Amino acid sequence: MGLRVVAIACDWGAGQPGGAAGVESWYALGLHYKHLAWLEAEHLWLSPTHSRPPWIETGRHVYARRLDAWLDFAGEVKKALQALPVDERVLFLTGDHSWAGCILPVLARRVGRLGVIWIDAHADMHNPATSPSGNLHGMPLAMITAINQERHHPVPAFTWALWERLVEPAIQPQDILILGLRSYEPPELDLIQQHQMPYFLSADIAKSGIDAALQAARVLIERTDALYVSLDVDVWDPSFARGTGAPAPGGLSIAQVRAFLQEIILHEKLRFLEVTEINPLLDRDNQTALFAYGTVRPFIDGQLHAGKLGLE
């Protein structure tokens, strides 16, 4: 089974720019390490051609920042993904986590029942009427499940109408496993618990290890047709993984994430793996990208090379 790399070099869903540069950094790493599997992969590069970066615009959507520009580019992304072969391994590199809300509905329509493992410090269950920031990268799980219909502040009708355009209940909440959660608003956790979404807090993993999370992953794999793993690098502790825009203290270690992934990363049902929210503008010597690159390299190679999960 070959490898395809889909790079979505856009960070408009984040709270600050830099995620697009994080996507670009992967190409520098692959070339620097002369990584054969990376160089031989089929690459699809998607980036907006917006003449004026939305970052310098005030925007009309206070509760869903840059929504107009995001939706325009999302249409291009979805069109490209319709033609993506799904019988091969696909590595998605995204500038921020909002793009999972665009990717997953397309994949779910094509592969059947899709399971999602969400490795992230955040719940990402907001909508524009509950989000404290208005950043779309805090909303993708609400996009793909449509379970958050709460309205805690007055969103203009034109914003809510656009939001409803991008919400598509493509994934069953019970088919989403959240790993490393520690930064969330109480209503988000209420939704997770109400809809029986399995989740594991960072504190629980630090205390009891990853065995329970691995068992939950095995159950999820068994009942689904294909698996999508999304690795948001802010799941790691910011004491060493600084290159991300939404750091939260008390994160997982590299060893914990790699030990979890080692058990599933070569499973035949794991067809899609996403790495997101790398921001080299906030990093030191591109270390966070290096951590992520080493962590998912077995997926790129299609095998566990020399029994290691790191760089050679």
Backbone bond lengths (Angstrom), bond angles and torsions (degrees), N, CA, C in turn:
res aa  C-N    CA-C-N  psi(-1)  N-CA   C-N-CA  omega(-1)  CA-C   N-CA-C  phi
1 M - - - 1.460 - - 1.521 109.23 -
2 G 1.331 116.49 125.18 1.446 120.84 -177.66 1.516 113.02 -78.23
3 L 1.318 115.25 -178.82 1.457 121.36 -179.75 1.518 109.78 -123.39
4 R 1.324 115.46 134.64 1.454 121.85 170.55 1.519 108.68 -117.87
5 V 1.308 115.85 141.86 1.457 122.34 176.87 1.522 107.97 -115.45
6 V 1.321 116.03 122.45 1.457 121.45 176.38 1.520 107.27 -111.29
7 A 1.309 116.63 112.99 1.459 122.48 -178.90 1.526 109.22 -103.26
8 I 1.330 116.26 118.68 1.459 121.88 176.87 1.522 106.58 -109.18
9 A 1.319 114.80 92.48 1.468 121.34 -172.27 1.526 109.76 -87.78
10 C 1.310 115.47 71.90 1.461 121.53 179.31 1.520 108.14 -149.10
11 D 1.319 116.65 135.73 1.465 121.40 -176.37 1.523 112.16 -124.91
12 W 1.326 117.88 26.95 1.458 121.48 -174.64 1.526 113.40 -69.06
13 G 1.322 117.96 -16.15 1.459 119.76 178.29 1.515 113.35 -85.51
14 A 1.325 117.88 -8.67 1.461 122.25 -176.16 1.522 111.28 -86.04
15 G 1.318 115.43 175.94 1.447 120.56 179.98 1.512 113.59 -86.56
16 Q 1.340 117.31 -13.19 1.457 121.58 179.54 1.522 108.29 -156.91
17 P 1.324 118.01 155.76 1.464 119.98 -178.55 1.520 112.43 -72.49
18 G 1.320 115.84 161.12 1.463 122.14 176.68 1.511 113.51 135.08
19 G 1.325 117.91 -22.25 1.455 120.41 -178.54 1.521 113.40 -66.59
20 A 1.328 117.80 -32.52 1.466 120.12 176.89 1.528 110.20 -62.89
21 A 1.330 116.40 -38.77 1.465 120.22 176.00 1.519 111.07 -65.69
22 G 1.336 116.75 -30.40 1.457 120.43 175.95 1.510 112.22 -63.83
23 V 1.327 116.97 -37.60 1.470 120.83 175.44 1.525 109.79 -65.02
24 E 1.318 116.48 -44.99 1.461 120.50 -179.69 1.523 112.19 -60.80
25 S 1.342 116.82 -31.71 1.466 120.09 -176.43 1.522 112.44 -62.85
26 W 1.333 117.01 -26.06 1.469 119.64 179.68 1.518 111.60 -63.61
27 Y 1.310 117.75 -34.13 1.454 120.27 -179.07 1.524 110.62 -71.20
28 A 1.314 116.34 -34.95 1.459 119.41 175.27 1.528 110.74 -65.30
29 L 1.342 116.25 -40.76 1.463 119.97 -179.86 1.529 111.12 -66.38
30 G 1.339 116.35 -46.65 1.457 119.58 -179.09 1.517 112.52 -59.71
31 L 1.322 116.31 -38.66 1.454 120.13 178.68 1.521 111.46 -73.16
32 H 1.331 116.01 -41.10 1.464 120.11 -177.58 1.524 110.98 -61.15
33 Y 1.339 116.53 -42.67 1.460 120.15 -178.01 1.520 112.60 -88.74
34 K 1.339 116.88 5.74 1.469 121.41 178.74 1.525 110.06 48.45
35 H 1.307 114.70 47.37 1.465 122.50 -173.49 1.521 108.89 -77.89
36 L 1.321 116.40 106.18 1.456 121.69 -171.19 1.521 112.33 -61.44
37 A 1.331 117.56 -46.73 1.463 120.16 -178.65 1.527 110.70 -61.40
38 W 1.319 116.91 -37.99 1.462 121.28 178.31 1.531 110.14 -66.16
39 L 1.329 116.48 -45.28 1.455 120.49 -176.97 1.525 111.83 -67.27
40 E 1.335 117.25 -31.14 1.460 120.57 -177.69 1.525 113.28 -87.80
41 A 1.321 117.36 -7.34 1.464 120.65 -179.94 1.530 110.71 -67.38
42 E 1.332 115.02 157.96 1.464 120.85 171.87 1.529 107.77 -84.05
43 H 1.308 117.87 126.34 1.456 122.32 -174.17 1.525 111.09 -112.73
44 L 1.330 114.87 134.14 1.456 121.90 174.11 1.526 107.68 -122.53
45 W 1.312 116.87 116.96 1.464 122.29 -177.22 1.522 108.73 -105.32
46 L 1.333 116.50 122.52 1.457 122.25 178.79 1.518 109.06 -122.27
47 S 1.316 116.20 121.30 1.464 120.72 177.10 1.519 108.52 -145.85
48 P 1.328 117.54 147.51 1.475 120.43 -177.79 1.514 111.78 -71.96
49 T 1.311 114.27 152.90 1.469 120.02 177.76 1.525 110.41 -110.15
50 H 1.309 116.17 26.58 1.459 122.49 -179.35 1.527 109.38 -57.28
51 S 1.321 116.42 129.66 1.460 119.89 -174.73 1.524 112.75 -73.45
52 R 1.341 116.39 -24.99 1.464 120.37 178.81 1.524 108.29 -131.38
53 P 1.323 118.59 118.23 1.476 120.16 -175.83 1.518 112.33 -56.31
54 P 1.328 118.93 128.45 1.464 121.02 179.41 1.523 113.90 -59.44
55 W 1.337 117.20 -16.65 1.460 119.31 -179.95 1.523 112.16 -63.19
56 I 1.331 118.57 -25.84 1.459 119.67 -176.87 1.524 111.66 -95.77
57 E 1.339 116.72 2.80 1.449 120.66 -179.82 1.529 110.61 -99.85
58 T 1.324 116.42 146.93 1.461 120.09 177.06 1.518 110.39 -66.85
59 G 1.324 117.55 -45.39 1.457 121.48 179.90 1.520 111.92 80.77
60 R 1.312 115.79 153.78 1.465 119.85 -176.86 1.521 112.51 -101.32
61 H 1.332 117.27 -6.26 1.463 120.25 -176.87 1.529 109.48 -106.02
62 V 1.298 116.42 90.39 1.464 121.14 -178.18 1.528 110.78 -63.24
63 Y 1.322 116.64 -33.47 1.460 121.20 -174.91 1.523 113.39 -98.65
64 A 1.327 117.04 1.68 1.466 121.75 175.88 1.521 106.82 -153.12
65 R 1.303 115.26 80.44 1.452 121.31 -169.44 1.531 112.23 -63.50
66 R 1.310 114.47 138.02 1.465 123.38 177.77 1.533 112.72 60.02
67 L 1.324 116.95 26.67 1.461 121.21 -175.05 1.519 112.53 -63.02
68 D 1.331 118.30 -41.04 1.460 120.45 -179.04 1.526 111.00 -60.45
69 A 1.326 116.61 -50.39 1.462 120.57 -179.62 1.524 110.86 -64.44
70 W 1.331 115.80 -39.80 1.475 120.09 179.82 1.523 110.66 -60.80
71 L 1.311 117.60 -45.70 1.464 120.95 -178.66 1.526 111.68 -64.06
72 D 1.313 117.06 -39.19 1.466 119.93 178.72 1.525 110.70 -60.67
73 F 1.328 116.33 -47.33 1.463 119.12 -179.45 1.527 111.14 -71.53
74 A 1.329 117.85 -32.59 1.464 121.06 178.16 1.522 111.03 -59.40
75 G 1.324 116.95 -35.37 1.454 119.58 176.53 1.517 111.71 -61.61
76 E 1.332 117.03 -40.31 1.463 121.01 177.23 1.522 111.40 -65.91
77 V 1.334 115.97 -41.27 1.458 120.32 -179.82 1.531 110.63 -62.94
78 K 1.312 116.52 -47.16 1.463 119.92 -178.76 1.517 111.56 -62.33
79 K 1.300 116.95 -39.48 1.464 120.23 178.18 1.525 110.95 -61.84
80 A 1.325 116.32 -42.58 1.464 120.01 179.25 1.523 111.38 -65.89
81 L 1.326 116.88 -37.78 1.466 120.24 -177.48 1.517 112.23 -72.49
82 Q 1.308 118.01 -22.37 1.463 120.42 178.07 1.523 110.94 -61.53
83 A 1.320 116.66 -30.20 1.457 121.37 -178.59 1.530 112.94 -96.01
84 L 1.317 117.05 4.10 1.467 120.69 -176.64 1.521 110.56 -76.72
85 P 1.330 118.93 125.22 1.470 119.87 174.30 1.531 110.03 -62.30
86 V 1.314 116.81 130.67 1.464 120.40 -177.51 1.526 112.51 -109.30
87 D 1.326 116.67 10.81 1.461 119.70 176.98 1.527 111.14 -96.16
88 E 1.335 117.26 7.40 1.454 122.64 176.35 1.517 109.58 -120.44
89 R 1.324 116.49 165.68 1.455 120.38 174.39 1.531 109.23 -69.36
90 V 1.336 115.34 136.60 1.468 120.00 179.44 1.521 108.78 -126.23
91 L 1.317 116.15 125.26 1.455 122.62 173.06 1.523 107.72 -101.45
92 F 1.330 116.00 118.95 1.461 121.46 176.43 1.527 108.89 -98.93
93 L 1.306 116.16 127.73 1.459 122.41 173.97 1.520 106.52 -114.06
94 T 1.325 117.36 114.89 1.454 119.86 -173.47 1.532 110.73 -123.07
95 G 1.327 114.95 147.41 1.457 120.25 -177.50 1.507 113.70 -72.15
96 D 1.336 116.97 -25.26 1.459 120.59 173.63 1.525 107.94 -158.39
97 H 1.335 116.20 169.57 1.460 120.33 -169.66 1.521 113.68 -76.73
98 S 1.328 118.26 -10.85 1.463 118.80 179.36 1.521 112.08 -62.31
99 W 1.330 117.15 -27.04 1.467 119.77 -175.29 1.520 112.82 -69.94
100 A 1.317 117.14 -19.07 1.468 118.31 172.90 1.519 110.71 -62.77
101 G 1.334 116.61 -31.60 1.449 120.53 177.15 1.510 112.83 -67.22
102 C 1.316 116.85 -19.20 1.459 123.23 176.21 1.534 110.87 -91.90
103 I 1.320 116.64 -39.13 1.466 122.54 -175.58 1.527 112.29 -71.96
104 L 1.326 116.87 -48.33 1.460 121.11 -168.63 1.532 114.22 -62.73
105 P 1.330 120.33 -42.10 1.467 117.61 177.64 1.526 113.45 -60.63
106 V 1.338 117.17 -36.69 1.467 120.20 178.70 1.521 110.32 -65.11
107 L 1.323 116.82 -45.40 1.462 120.02 -179.77 1.520 111.77 -66.05
108 A 1.336 116.13 -41.38 1.469 119.87 -177.50 1.522 111.50 -61.56
109 R 1.309 117.35 -36.00 1.465 120.30 178.84 1.523 111.51 -67.66
110 R 1.330 116.99 -20.78 1.466 120.03 -172.21 1.522 114.22 -103.63
111 V 1.330 117.43 -20.83 1.472 118.68 -173.71 1.524 113.50 -115.35
112 G 1.310 118.97 -5.85 1.457 120.42 -176.65 1.512 110.91 96.66
113 R 1.311 116.79 -143.34 1.456 120.96 -177.53 1.521 109.44 -74.56
114 L 1.315 115.59 114.61 1.457 121.53 -174.48 1.520 110.16 -105.73
115 G 1.325 116.70 124.97 1.455 122.07 174.32 1.514 110.10 -93.02
116 V 1.334 116.28 146.87 1.465 121.55 -176.81 1.525 109.34 -128.20
117 I 1.316 116.25 127.56 1.464 121.59 170.78 1.521 106.98 -108.21
118 W 1.318 115.51 115.40 1.474 123.66 -171.98 1.518 107.50 -105.71
119 I 1.323 117.10 101.54 1.462 122.64 -177.84 1.522 106.90 -97.32
120 D 1.334 116.29 103.92 1.457 119.80 -164.70 1.520 109.56 -163.60
121 A 1.326 115.95 146.54 1.460 120.34 174.34 1.520 111.94 -74.27
122 H 1.340 116.90 -20.44 1.452 122.02 -171.64 1.524 112.04 -113.25
123 A 1.330 115.61 156.69 1.465 120.62 -179.44 1.519 112.14 -80.52
124 D 1.333 117.75 -29.06 1.471 122.58 177.61 1.523 112.59 54.19
125 M 1.346 116.29 38.93 1.449 122.24 -176.61 1.527 112.84 -109.25
126 H 1.328 117.66 14.60 1.457 120.14 -177.23 1.528 112.21 -80.79
127 N 1.330 114.42 162.18 1.449 121.91 163.86 1.529 106.80 -124.72
128 P 1.346 119.32 175.68 1.462 118.62 -177.34 1.526 114.63 -58.83
129 A 1.322 117.56 -25.75 1.461 120.48 -177.58 1.520 113.37 -89.50
130 T 1.349 117.32 0.37 1.472 120.38 175.76 1.529 112.12 -123.43
131 S 1.314 117.84 -18.32 1.462 121.36 -173.94 1.529 111.85 -68.63
132 P 1.324 117.81 130.14 1.471 119.83 175.88 1.525 112.80 -76.32
133 S 1.338 117.98 -16.82 1.462 121.12 -176.10 1.524 113.50 -110.23
134 G 1.327 116.99 -28.73 1.458 120.27 -174.16 1.516 113.74 80.09
135 N 1.339 117.04 8.15 1.465 120.48 179.74 1.529 110.21 -87.38
136 L 1.326 115.94 131.20 1.460 120.82 -174.63 1.522 113.55 -66.88
137 H 1.337 117.99 -20.75 1.459 117.77 -179.33 1.534 112.27 -71.39
138 G 1.317 117.06 -6.90 1.458 120.47 173.09 1.514 113.16 -95.44
139 M 1.341 117.84 13.00 1.466 121.29 -172.54 1.531 116.13 -126.46
140 P 1.331 121.99 -1.24 1.472 119.40 -171.02 1.521 115.31 -62.44
141 L 1.336 119.37 -36.15 1.456 119.02 179.57 1.521 111.46 -70.18
142 A 1.331 116.67 -28.74 1.465 119.30 172.45 1.525 110.32 -70.27
143 M 1.338 117.50 -35.54 1.455 120.92 178.02 1.531 111.70 -60.74
144 I 1.334 116.83 -44.57 1.469 119.88 -169.96 1.525 113.45 -89.53
145 T 1.345 117.39 -8.04 1.462 120.16 178.97 1.522 113.14 -115.29
146 A 1.335 116.78 -26.32 1.476 123.12 -178.70 1.521 112.64 61.03
147 I 1.331 117.78 27.67 1.467 119.19 -176.74 1.524 112.83 -94.21
148 N 1.339 117.63 -11.04 1.467 118.90 179.47 1.519 109.46 -98.81
149 Q 1.312 115.92 100.20 1.464 122.13 178.03 1.536 111.24 -110.95
150 E 1.331 116.62 12.95 1.460 120.76 -179.10 1.534 110.55 -71.01
151 R 1.348 115.26 154.34 1.456 120.16 177.81 1.526 107.77 -137.98
152 H 1.321 115.22 103.19 1.457 121.46 -176.20 1.521 112.93 -99.09
153 H 1.328 118.28 -17.20 1.458 120.44 173.57 1.527 109.42 -143.36
154 P 1.321 117.00 159.90 1.471 121.19 -168.86 1.527 113.52 -77.95
155 V 1.312 116.47 97.58 1.458 121.61 178.33 1.525 109.04 -85.53
156 P 1.329 118.63 132.04 1.464 120.37 177.74 1.529 111.90 -57.88
157 A 1.309 116.07 149.33 1.469 121.06 -176.86 1.522 111.42 -59.14
158 F 1.349 117.91 -36.71 1.471 119.44 -177.79 1.532 111.30 -68.87
159 T 1.331 117.17 -31.21 1.465 119.81 175.64 1.523 110.27 -70.91
160 W 1.333 116.23 -45.72 1.465 119.56 -177.63 1.531 111.03 -64.11
161 A 1.328 117.54 -35.38 1.467 120.58 179.05 1.534 110.89 -63.84
162 L 1.331 117.45 -40.24 1.456 120.58 177.47 1.526 111.00 -69.08
163 W 1.323 116.16 -39.26 1.464 120.07 177.13 1.525 110.47 -58.25
164 E 1.303 117.38 -44.95 1.463 120.68 -178.88 1.524 111.87 -64.38
165 R 1.324 117.12 -24.90 1.461 120.17 176.80 1.526 112.30 -66.87
166 L 1.320 116.44 -32.84 1.457 118.68 -174.91 1.524 113.42 -96.04
167 V 1.336 118.00 -7.60 1.466 120.73 178.12 1.524 109.17 -81.20
168 E 1.321 115.94 126.88 1.458 121.53 179.93 1.525 109.06 -142.21
169 P 1.331 118.34 110.12 1.472 120.82 -177.68 1.522 111.83 -72.47
170 A 1.336 115.39 77.79 1.465 121.24 -174.67 1.520 113.50 -95.08
171 I 1.335 117.30 -21.75 1.455 122.08 -175.83 1.521 109.13 -120.93
172 Q 1.327 117.17 133.32 1.457 120.26 175.90 1.540 108.93 -71.94
173 P 1.325 117.16 134.56 1.474 118.51 -178.24 1.524 113.28 -54.13
174 Q 1.327 118.02 -35.99 1.459 120.78 -178.90 1.525 112.53 -68.33
175 D 1.338 116.41 -13.30 1.462 121.02 -179.72 1.525 112.10 -97.16
176 I 1.326 116.03 17.53 1.465 121.78 176.45 1.525 108.57 -118.20
177 L 1.307 116.55 121.04 1.461 123.33 177.71 1.521 108.42 -108.59
178 I 1.343 116.82 122.61 1.463 121.54 -178.18 1.523 109.27 -104.60
179 L 1.322 115.61 128.67 1.460 121.68 -176.63 1.522 110.24 -123.60
180 G 1.342 117.18 128.11 1.459 121.66 175.16 1.508 114.79 92.53
181 L 1.315 117.18 14.34 1.461 122.41 -175.92 1.535 111.37 -63.00
182 R 1.330 116.10 135.90 1.463 119.50 175.36 1.525 113.60 -159.09
183 S 1.334 118.03 -11.36 1.452 121.20 -178.88 1.523 108.44 -125.63
184 Y 1.338 115.56 107.92 1.460 119.89 -174.96 1.519 108.98 -161.61
185 E 1.324 115.71 160.46 1.462 121.02 171.71 1.528 108.30 -90.92
186 P 1.330 118.07 146.59 1.476 120.29 -178.01 1.520 114.81 -51.65
187 P 1.356 120.90 -39.12 1.466 118.81 178.27 1.536 113.52 -62.39
188 E 1.343 116.69 -29.26 1.464 119.24 176.41 1.530 110.64 -65.54
189 L 1.320 116.21 -44.81 1.458 119.04 178.89 1.523 110.96 -65.77
190 D 1.322 116.97 -35.25 1.463 120.11 176.06 1.523 110.92 -58.69
191 L 1.336 117.14 -43.42 1.458 121.05 178.76 1.527 111.37 -64.51
192 I 1.309 116.39 -43.03 1.461 120.99 179.36 1.524 110.91 -59.69
193 Q 1.314 116.05 -45.90 1.456 120.00 -179.45 1.522 111.89 -70.81
194 Q 1.316 116.97 -40.36 1.464 121.20 -179.34 1.523 111.51 -61.05
195 H 1.329 116.80 -36.96 1.463 120.98 -177.11 1.531 112.45 -99.13
196 Q 1.320 116.27 13.99 1.467 122.78 171.98 1.526 112.71 56.34
197 M 1.323 115.06 42.38 1.455 120.04 174.08 1.530 108.33 -83.32
198 P 1.310 118.76 120.47 1.467 119.33 178.53 1.524 111.05 -64.82
199 Y 1.323 116.82 135.45 1.457 120.12 -179.82 1.525 109.51 -146.98
200 F 1.332 114.97 154.79 1.459 121.73 -179.92 1.524 108.46 -135.94
201 L 1.319 115.53 118.09 1.452 121.41 178.69 1.530 110.78 -71.52
202 S 1.315 116.09 151.55 1.467 119.86 175.50 1.522 111.31 -56.91
203 A 1.330 115.72 -40.07 1.464 119.45 -179.05 1.526 111.67 -64.20
204 D 1.325 116.66 -37.31 1.466 119.84 178.65 1.520 111.31 -66.02
205 I 1.324 116.57 -40.11 1.465 120.47 179.48 1.520 110.33 -67.83
206 A 1.332 116.62 -40.19 1.463 120.02 177.83 1.521 110.93 -62.09
207 K 1.322 116.47 -34.81 1.460 120.77 -177.04 1.523 113.09 -82.60
208 S 1.340 116.66 -42.23 1.471 120.00 -170.13 1.513 114.56 -116.54
209 G 1.330 118.39 -3.85 1.449 120.26 -179.94 1.521 112.41 87.80
210 I 1.340 115.60 -170.72 1.465 120.39 -172.14 1.526 113.78 -104.26
211 D 1.324 117.84 2.14 1.465 119.70 -173.91 1.529 112.28 -59.04
212 A 1.325 117.26 -44.54 1.468 119.96 -178.86 1.528 110.41 -64.71
213 A 1.330 117.27 -39.07 1.460 120.50 178.25 1.523 110.85 -65.92
214 L 1.312 117.31 -38.76 1.459 120.50 177.90 1.522 111.57 -64.74
215 Q 1.328 116.63 -39.42 1.451 119.15 177.71 1.521 110.96 -64.52
216 A 1.321 117.09 -40.37 1.462 120.63 177.15 1.528 110.73 -63.65
217 A 1.325 116.73 -36.79 1.468 120.50 177.77 1.523 110.65 -65.96
218 R 1.321 117.16 -40.55 1.474 120.11 178.70 1.518 111.19 -62.94
219 V 1.322 116.53 -40.72 1.466 120.77 177.93 1.526 110.35 -62.94
220 L 1.323 115.95 -42.90 1.462 120.99 -179.99 1.532 110.53 -63.20
221 I 1.315 116.63 -44.79 1.465 120.62 -179.95 1.526 110.59 -61.78
222 E 1.312 116.30 -39.61 1.465 120.76 -176.46 1.527 111.72 -63.26
223 R 1.321 117.99 -36.47 1.461 119.57 -173.14 1.530 113.73 -97.79
224 T 1.314 118.27 3.08 1.462 120.64 -179.90 1.529 110.32 -117.92
225 D 1.332 115.01 165.13 1.463 120.46 -177.98 1.524 112.58 -89.62
226 A 1.309 117.50 -28.44 1.458 122.34 179.51 1.524 108.22 -153.64
227 L 1.326 115.25 162.17 1.465 120.36 -174.42 1.518 110.30 -127.72
228 Y 1.345 113.87 138.90 1.460 122.80 175.79 1.526 106.82 -120.98
229 V 1.323 117.01 120.78 1.461 121.73 176.85 1.517 107.97 -107.56
230 S 1.328 115.75 127.19 1.461 121.54 179.26 1.517 109.12 -115.74
231 L 1.321 116.07 116.14 1.465 122.64 -179.55 1.518 109.68 -105.27
232 D 1.326 115.87 105.12 1.456 122.45 171.88 1.521 106.52 -90.58
233 V 1.324 117.26 121.37 1.461 119.70 -172.27 1.520 112.93 -67.50
234 D 1.342 117.72 -10.38 1.462 116.83 176.06 1.526 112.36 -74.83
235 V 1.334 117.12 -1.36 1.465 119.46 173.25 1.520 110.55 -66.81
236 W 1.347 116.24 -26.58 1.457 120.46 177.78 1.524 110.72 -76.53
237 D 1.282 115.28 158.50 1.460 119.06 178.99 1.529 109.94 -71.25
238 P 1.328 117.78 134.37 1.466 120.30 -177.49 1.524 114.25 -70.08
239 S 1.324 118.02 -5.52 1.459 119.11 175.96 1.525 111.54 -64.20
240 F 1.338 116.91 -24.37 1.462 119.65 176.86 1.526 111.99 -125.39
241 A 1.334 119.01 -28.37 1.465 122.47 179.55 1.527 108.14 -104.03
242 R 1.318 115.69 81.93 1.457 121.41 -172.93 1.526 113.30 -85.35
243 G 1.313 117.03 -20.17 1.450 121.03 -169.97 1.509 114.29 -82.68
244 T 1.308 117.05 63.09 1.447 121.68 176.78 1.523 108.76 -153.40
245 G 1.335 116.63 152.16 1.446 120.24 -170.73 1.507 116.48 -85.96
246 A 1.334 117.91 -10.04 1.468 120.40 -178.71 1.529 110.26 -132.59
247 P 1.335 116.94 62.61 1.464 119.78 -177.61 1.522 111.83 -68.14
248 A 1.331 115.30 149.11 1.467 120.96 177.88 1.523 107.84 -140.87
249 P 1.319 119.04 127.45 1.466 121.32 -178.02 1.518 111.20 -65.90
250 G 1.326 114.81 159.42 1.465 120.03 177.43 1.507 113.81 82.39
251 G 1.329 116.98 28.85 1.453 120.98 -175.29 1.513 114.56 -82.17
252 L 1.334 114.42 177.64 1.457 121.14 178.97 1.527 110.31 -76.03
253 S 1.308 115.14 161.90 1.453 121.11 174.15 1.533 109.27 -89.43
254 I 1.318 115.74 164.63 1.460 119.63 174.54 1.523 109.64 -60.99
255 A 1.317 117.18 -40.85 1.468 121.03 -178.30 1.522 111.09 -61.85
256 Q 1.316 118.37 -40.77 1.460 120.69 -179.31 1.525 111.87 -64.15
257 V 1.328 116.50 -44.16 1.465 119.98 179.83 1.522 110.29 -66.63
258 R 1.318 116.80 -42.55 1.468 119.44 -178.39 1.525 111.65 -69.26
259 A 1.320 117.35 -35.82 1.465 119.69 177.47 1.526 110.69 -64.36
260 F 1.332 115.98 -38.92 1.465 119.74 177.16 1.522 110.44 -65.75
261 L 1.320 116.96 -49.64 1.462 120.20 -175.74 1.522 112.58 -67.89
262 Q 1.322 117.09 -30.64 1.456 119.61 -178.64 1.527 111.94 -58.18
263 E 1.316 116.17 -29.05 1.463 120.43 -177.89 1.525 112.42 -76.79
264 I 1.333 117.80 -21.46 1.467 119.36 -172.88 1.518 114.11 -126.14
265 I 1.322 118.38 -10.77 1.456 120.26 -166.80 1.523 112.97 -67.22
266 L 1.331 118.19 -22.35 1.454 120.88 178.28 1.521 112.76 -109.58
267 H 1.336 116.94 12.11 1.455 119.57 176.41 1.528 109.22 -65.05
268 E 1.314 116.18 140.82 1.466 119.98 -176.20 1.525 113.20 -61.31
269 K 1.330 117.61 -25.08 1.464 119.85 179.49 1.528 113.15 -82.43
270 L 1.338 116.95 -14.12 1.467 118.91 177.35 1.521 107.87 -79.21
271 R 1.313 115.31 95.17 1.460 121.23 -175.58 1.520 112.06 -99.41
272 F 1.336 116.95 -23.65 1.459 120.20 -172.10 1.530 109.86 -133.23
273 L 1.310 115.88 132.06 1.463 120.89 177.97 1.523 108.13 -134.76
274 E 1.320 115.65 129.22 1.463 121.48 -179.83 1.521 110.10 -115.58
275 V 1.322 116.33 139.36 1.468 122.63 170.28 1.521 106.75 -121.44
276 T 1.324 116.61 131.15 1.456 119.39 -172.01 1.528 112.47 -145.79
277 E 1.324 114.59 166.06 1.473 124.95 173.24 1.527 114.14 69.03
278 I 1.329 118.20 24.34 1.463 120.47 171.79 1.523 108.44 -80.14
279 N 1.321 116.75 125.53 1.460 121.35 -179.93 1.530 109.16 -126.84
280 P 1.331 117.31 96.25 1.478 119.58 -177.51 1.522 113.20 -67.17
281 L 1.340 118.49 -17.20 1.458 120.16 178.06 1.525 111.80 -67.62
282 L 1.331 116.46 -19.29 1.458 121.82 -179.60 1.520 112.17 -106.89
283 D 1.322 117.19 5.75 1.466 122.06 -170.64 1.523 111.32 -105.04
284 R 1.314 114.37 177.60 1.452 121.92 173.76 1.524 108.11 -122.56
285 D 1.333 117.20 117.92 1.463 123.39 177.78 1.534 112.87 56.39
286 N 1.325 116.40 30.14 1.468 121.35 176.09 1.534 112.33 58.28
287 Q 1.328 116.84 30.58 1.464 120.33 -174.04 1.526 112.63 -64.70
288 T 1.329 117.88 -39.11 1.462 119.48 -176.48 1.520 110.57 -64.68
289 A 1.329 117.38 -39.82 1.458 120.16 175.90 1.523 110.86 -62.85
290 L 1.321 117.13 -38.41 1.468 120.72 177.78 1.524 111.05 -63.45
291 F 1.337 116.67 -42.75 1.466 119.57 177.68 1.531 110.52 -59.85
292 A 1.326 115.78 -44.53 1.462 119.86 -178.08 1.526 111.15 -67.98
293 Y 1.304 115.99 -42.04 1.473 121.01 -179.94 1.526 110.50 -59.42
294 G 1.321 116.49 -46.36 1.455 119.59 178.98 1.519 112.50 -66.74
295 T 1.327 116.81 -33.63 1.462 120.95 -177.37 1.525 112.12 -67.70
296 V 1.320 117.34 -39.83 1.477 119.26 -176.14 1.516 112.43 -100.97
297 R 1.316 118.07 6.20 1.465 119.38 -179.03 1.524 113.14 -58.50
298 P 1.327 121.25 -36.67 1.461 118.50 176.52 1.526 113.64 -57.59
299 F 1.319 116.89 -34.44 1.467 120.28 177.01 1.521 110.18 -67.61
300 I 1.321 117.15 -40.24 1.460 121.01 178.42 1.521 110.28 -64.11
301 D 1.331 116.41 -44.97 1.456 121.15 -177.85 1.526 112.75 -74.54
302 G 1.342 115.68 -27.23 1.450 118.90 -174.99 1.506 113.44 80.83
303 Q 1.321 116.56 11.22 1.464 120.55 178.23 1.517 109.49 -161.71
304 L 1.315 115.74 159.75 1.465 120.64 174.41 1.516 108.01 -83.94
305 H 1.320 116.76 105.85 1.452 120.35 -175.03 1.515 110.62 -84.14
306 A 1.312 115.78 124.15 1.464 123.45 177.04 1.524 112.52 53.61
307 G 1.333 116.27 25.07 1.468 120.38 178.27 1.501 113.83 67.88
308 K 1.352 118.31 16.64 1.453 121.33 -174.84 1.525 110.12 -116.79
309 L 1.331 113.56 150.54 1.459 119.01 175.71 1.528 111.22 -108.91
310 G 1.303 117.49 2.20 1.451 119.55 -176.76 1.520 111.87 -105.29
311 L 1.315 115.33 -169.00 1.455 120.20 178.48 1.511 110.34 -77.87
312 E 1.312 115.43 148.14 1.449 119.24 177.73 1.529 110.35 -90.64
